[in-house]
Structures are given as structure tokens and as C-alpha cells.
Amino acid sequence: MLGKLIKNDLKFGAHSVSLVYLSALIASAVMGISLLADLERVKYFSSIAFIICAFAIVIVTIITIIQSVSRTMYGNQGYLTHTLPVKTGALVFSKWFSAFFWVFLSLLFLYASIVFMYFYISGESAFQMIKSILLSDELSMLINEKVLRDVAIIEAVRLVIMVGVISMYVIFGITLSNVRPFSALGNIGTVIYSFITIVGGHYLGKGAAKLADLNIGVTPDSLKLIATEAAKDAILYENGAIRPLTATFTEIVFAIILYFAVILLIERKINLK
């Protein structure tokens, strides 16, 4: 049943953002034609349209998530949703997974669009740029090529985690805005509570890092969990890199707590409209 819930939520999201993705596809087609025909004016106008579409996809995705969760969980459709023969936790997980998937996809498209536009306008190939960076004397003195690759993987994983965490923050904000007395602010309450939760999670992570500063030390030979200044100096001495861990771990725990808080609010305090 959980699979069916997730499938339906993903379909709803696809229907809502399909027009924006179609616009981006049309803009990219025009860009390709202008590149083949060497039309500079069309090239730049289509580039602007493409970037606008990329940002619009992120905005439309977030708005879609808010509307979908509000309507199907707490609006008129909420009565039907909560009569389904599934646990509340499954409903919340389905909404979270759908939000995570579409936000991640939209951000991935945005980042890819920015990188693509850089190479499209400048005419510099990605291979040449990466090669020049990796072989530069300045960089080779600071970081090993394998370390650079591992750091890139770690940051990519952390980005995925943070998208999932922030998606749960937003789900909590939407839920709180439908609970008395917090529902008095209406739809604007969703934005306010989500923003407060995101900021709160961020500073909670920073505070935890001051109490226990755990990091991942990346060296050419291994990954190490480090917690002391001496260990950090040793990693840097090996031309390694240090990536923070405590804040990310704390925000994951905070998001899990909010997941159960959403379930509790739905079962005891929710104000269906």
C-alpha cells in the first residue's frame, strides 16, 4: 500500500511540474538550433529563457508540494486520505518521499542548467576545465586528486541528505499551520513555520558542532573520523581535507524527531478543513 501511495504522490507532482519542464525542453531545443545556425542573438535570449525555466521549476515544485500536502492531508481531501487502511506514518512518509524526490530533481536540474549554461556560453569544454583545475600547480600543492574526488562524493551525499532533511522541515511547517492556534495565520503560516524550522535546525546543528566537533578526514589512502585539533593537523599535513559531520548528523536526528512529531500532531491535534 505504501508503494501505491508514493506512486500516486509522484504522479501528482509530475502533472503539476510537467508544463515547466516542457518549457525548459523547448528552450533547450531553441538553444541547440541557435548553436547549429550560429545565431548569437537567439542564443542569448534562449539561454535566459532556459535559466528562468530552471529557477521556475524549483519554485513551482515547492509550491506544488505545499499545495499537495495541504490539500490531500489537511484540506477537503484529508478526510478521504485518513480513511485509507494505512498507518499515519505511511501517509507522512509518502508525502515526504514525494517532496524529497521532486525537490531533489528540480535542484539537480537547476545545478546542471547552470553548469551547462557556463559551458554553452563560454564555449569551454567541461573536460578541459576539469583537467586544468586538477593539473594546476596551486591545487596540486593543496589537495590530492583522489582526495578531491572523495570530497566531491561526500558533498554530493550531504546535498542529498540536506534535501531530505529540509523536505521534512517543510512537511512539519505545513502540518503545524493546520493545528490550532497556529492555523490562525493561514497559508502564510506554512512559509513562516517552515522557515523557522529550517533556521532552527541549522542553528541546532551549529550548536551541536560546538559541543562535539566530529569531522570526516579525507586522505589519499583512507577516510577517518576525527574529533581533535591534532587529528585535523595530521590530515592537513597529509594534503588531505576535512569535512564537518556533527551538524549534518544532528539535522538528520532533528528531522526524524519532526517526522514522529508530524504523526503525533495528525493523530491528536490536526484541524481538518
C-alpha positions as CSV (number, residue, x, y, z in Angstrom):
1,M,0.0,0.0,0.0
2,L,2.9,2.3,0.8
3,G,4.2,1.8,-2.8
4,K,0.8,2.9,-4.2
5,L,0.7,6.0,-2.0
6,I,4.2,7.0,-3.2
7,K,3.3,6.3,-6.8
8,N,0.2,8.5,-6.7
9,D,2.0,11.3,-5.0
10,L,4.8,11.2,-7.6
11,K,2.2,11.2,-10.4
12,F,0.5,14.3,-8.8
13,G,3.9,16.1,-8.7
14,A,4.7,15.1,-12.3
15,H,1.4,16.5,-13.6
16,S,2.0,19.8,-11.7
17,V,5.5,20.5,-12.9
18,S,5.3,19.0,-16.4
19,L,4.5,22.3,-18.1
20,V,7.6,24.0,-16.7
21,Y,9.8,21.1,-17.7
22,L,8.2,21.2,-21.2
23,S,9.1,24.9,-21.4
24,A,12.7,24.1,-20.4
25,L,12.8,21.4,-23.1
26,I,11.6,23.9,-25.8
27,A,14.1,26.5,-24.7
28,S,16.9,23.9,-24.9
29,A,15.8,22.9,-28.4
30,V,15.9,26.6,-29.5
31,M,19.4,26.8,-27.9
32,G,20.5,23.8,-29.9
33,I,19.1,25.3,-33.2
34,S,20.8,28.6,-32.5
35,L,24.1,26.9,-31.8
36,L,24.0,24.9,-35.1
37,A,22.9,28.0,-37.0
38,D,25.4,30.3,-35.2
39,L,22.6,32.8,-34.2
40,E,24.2,34.8,-31.4
41,R,21.0,36.8,-30.5
42,V,18.8,33.8,-30.4
43,K,21.5,32.0,-28.4
44,Y,21.5,34.5,-25.6
45,F,17.7,35.0,-25.4
46,S,17.1,31.2,-25.3
47,S,19.8,31.0,-22.6
48,I,18.0,33.5,-20.5
49,A,14.7,31.6,-21.0
50,F,16.3,28.3,-20.1
51,I,17.7,29.7,-16.8
52,I,14.4,31.2,-15.9
53,C,12.7,27.9,-16.5
54,A,15.3,26.2,-14.3
55,F,14.6,28.5,-11.4
56,A,10.8,28.3,-12.1
57,I,11.0,24.5,-11.8
58,V,12.3,24.8,-8.2
59,I,9.7,27.4,-7.2
60,V,6.8,25.5,-8.8
61,T,8.0,22.3,-7.2
62,I,8.0,23.8,-3.7
63,I,4.6,25.4,-4.3
64,T,3.3,22.1,-5.6
65,I,4.5,20.3,-2.5
66,I,2.8,22.7,-0.2
67,Q,-0.4,22.6,-2.1
68,S,-0.4,18.8,-2.4
69,V,0.3,18.1,1.3
70,S,-2.2,20.8,2.4
71,R,-5.0,19.6,0.1
72,T,-4.6,15.9,0.5
73,M,-3.7,15.7,4.2
74,Y,-5.5,18.7,5.8
75,G,-8.0,20.0,3.2
76,N,-11.2,18.6,1.9
77,Q,-9.4,15.5,0.6
78,G,-7.9,15.0,4.0
79,Y,-11.0,13.2,5.3
80,L,-10.7,10.6,2.4
81,T,-6.9,10.3,2.9
82,H,-7.2,9.5,6.6
83,T,-9.8,6.8,5.9
84,L,-7.2,4.8,3.9
85,P,-6.3,1.4,5.5
86,V,-2.7,2.5,6.2
87,K,-0.9,3.9,9.2
88,T,-0.4,7.6,9.6
89,G,3.4,7.0,9.4
90,A,3.0,5.6,5.9
91,L,1.0,8.7,4.8
92,V,3.6,11.0,6.2
93,F,6.5,9.0,4.7
94,S,4.8,9.0,1.3
95,K,4.4,12.8,1.3
96,W,8.0,13.2,2.5
97,F,9.4,10.9,-0.2
98,S,7.5,12.6,-2.9
99,A,8.6,16.0,-1.7
100,F,12.2,14.8,-1.5
101,F,12.2,13.3,-5.0
102,W,10.8,16.4,-6.7
103,V,12.8,18.9,-4.8
104,F,16.0,16.9,-5.5
105,L,15.2,16.5,-9.1
106,S,14.4,20.2,-9.5
107,L,17.7,21.3,-7.8
108,L,19.6,18.7,-9.8
109,F,18.2,20.2,-13.0
110,L,19.0,23.8,-11.7
111,Y,22.6,23.0,-10.9
112,A,23.0,21.1,-14.2
113,S,21.5,24.0,-16.1
114,I,23.9,26.5,-14.5
115,V,26.9,24.3,-15.4
116,F,25.6,23.7,-18.9
117,M,25.0,27.4,-19.5
118,Y,28.5,28.2,-18.4
119,F,30.0,25.9,-21.0
120,Y,27.3,26.8,-23.6
121,I,28.1,30.5,-23.4
122,S,31.8,30.4,-22.8
123,G,32.4,27.6,-25.3
124,E,34.9,25.9,-22.9
125,S,34.5,22.1,-22.6
126,A,34.0,20.5,-19.2
127,F,36.9,18.1,-19.8
128,Q,39.3,20.9,-20.5
129,M,38.3,22.9,-17.4
130,I,38.4,20.0,-15.0
131,K,41.7,18.9,-16.4
132,S,43.2,22.4,-16.0
133,I,41.9,22.5,-12.4
134,L,43.3,19.1,-11.4
135,L,46.7,19.7,-13.0
136,S,47.1,23.3,-11.7
137,D,50.2,23.7,-9.6
138,E,48.3,25.7,-6.9
139,L,45.7,22.9,-6.4
140,S,48.2,20.0,-6.5
141,M,50.0,21.6,-3.6
142,L,46.8,21.8,-1.5
143,I,44.9,18.6,-2.3
144,N,45.4,15.2,-3.9
145,E,43.3,14.3,-6.9
146,K,41.8,11.3,-5.2
147,V,41.0,13.4,-2.1
148,L,39.3,15.9,-4.4
149,R,37.1,13.1,-5.8
150,D,36.2,11.7,-2.4
151,V,35.3,15.2,-1.1
152,A,33.1,15.7,-4.2
153,I,31.3,12.4,-3.4
154,I,30.9,13.4,0.3
155,E,29.4,16.8,-0.6
156,A,27.1,15.1,-3.1
157,V,25.8,12.7,-0.4
158,R,25.4,15.6,2.0
159,L,23.4,17.6,-0.5
160,V,21.0,14.6,-0.9
161,I,20.7,14.3,2.8
162,M,20.0,18.0,3.3
163,V,17.3,17.9,0.6
164,G,15.6,15.1,2.5
165,V,16.0,17.0,5.8
166,I,14.6,20.3,4.5
167,S,11.7,18.4,2.9
168,M,10.8,17.1,6.3
169,Y,11.1,20.6,7.8
170,V,8.6,21.9,5.2
171,I,6.2,19.0,5.9
172,F,6.4,19.9,9.6
173,G,5.7,23.5,8.8
174,I,2.7,22.6,6.7
175,T,1.3,20.4,9.5
176,L,1.9,23.0,12.2
177,S,0.0,25.6,10.2
178,N,-3.1,23.3,10.3
179,V,-3.1,23.0,14.1
180,R,-4.9,25.3,16.4
181,P,-3.8,28.0,17.4
182,F,-1.1,28.1,14.7
183,S,-3.7,27.8,11.9
184,A,-4.7,31.5,12.5
185,L,-2.0,32.6,10.1
186,G,-3.5,30.6,7.2
187,N,-1.3,29.8,4.2
188,I,1.4,32.3,5.2
189,G,1.8,30.3,8.4
190,T,3.2,27.4,6.3
191,V,6.0,29.6,5.0
192,I,6.7,31.2,8.4
193,Y,6.8,27.9,10.3
194,S,8.8,26.1,7.6
195,F,11.4,29.0,7.6
196,I,11.6,28.9,11.5
197,T,12.1,25.2,11.4
198,I,14.8,25.4,8.8
199,V,16.6,28.1,10.7
200,G,16.2,26.2,14.0
201,G,17.6,23.0,12.5
202,H,20.6,24.9,11.1
203,Y,21.5,26.6,14.4
204,L,20.8,23.4,16.3
205,G,23.4,21.7,14.1
206,K,25.9,24.5,14.6
207,G,25.4,24.4,18.4
208,A,25.9,20.6,18.4
209,A,29.1,21.1,16.4
210,K,30.5,23.4,19.2
211,L,29.8,20.7,21.8
212,A,31.2,17.8,19.8
213,D,33.1,18.7,16.6
214,L,33.2,15.5,14.7
215,N,34.6,15.6,11.2
216,I,35.5,13.3,8.3
217,G,39.2,13.4,7.5
218,V,39.9,12.5,3.8
219,T,43.4,11.4,2.9
220,P,44.7,9.8,-0.3
221,D,44.6,6.4,1.5
222,S,41.5,6.4,3.7
223,L,38.6,8.2,5.4
224,K,38.9,8.8,9.1
225,L,36.6,10.0,11.9
226,I,38.4,12.8,13.7
227,A,37.5,14.9,16.7
228,T,40.6,16.7,17.8
229,E,42.7,19.6,16.5
230,A,45.8,17.4,16.5
231,A,44.0,14.9,14.2
232,K,42.9,17.8,11.9
233,D,46.5,19.0,11.6
234,A,47.6,15.5,10.8
235,I,45.1,15.2,8.0
236,L,46.1,18.6,6.5
237,Y,49.8,17.6,6.8
238,E,49.0,14.6,4.5
239,N,47.5,17.0,1.9
240,G,44.0,15.8,2.9
241,A,40.7,17.5,3.5
242,I,38.3,17.9,6.4
243,R,34.5,17.8,6.1
244,P,32.2,18.6,9.0
245,L,29.9,15.8,10.3
246,T,28.2,16.8,13.5
247,A,25.9,19.4,12.1
248,T,24.6,17.1,9.3
249,F,24.1,14.2,11.8
250,T,22.2,16.5,14.2
251,E,19.9,17.8,11.5
252,I,19.1,14.2,10.4
253,V,18.2,13.3,14.0
254,F,16.1,16.5,14.3
255,A,14.3,15.6,11.0
256,I,13.5,12.1,12.3
257,I,12.1,13.7,15.5
258,L,9.9,16.0,13.4
259,Y,8.7,13.0,11.4
260,F,7.2,11.5,14.6
261,A,6.0,14.9,15.7
262,V,4.0,15.2,12.5
263,I,2.5,11.8,13.1
264,L,1.5,12.8,16.6
265,L,0.0,16.1,15.5
266,I,-2.1,14.4,12.8
267,E,-3.4,11.8,15.2
268,R,-4.2,14.1,18.1
269,K,-4.2,17.8,17.1
270,I,-4.9,18.2,13.4
271,N,-7.6,20.5,12.3
272,L,-9.1,19.1,9.1
273,K,-10.8,21.7,7.0
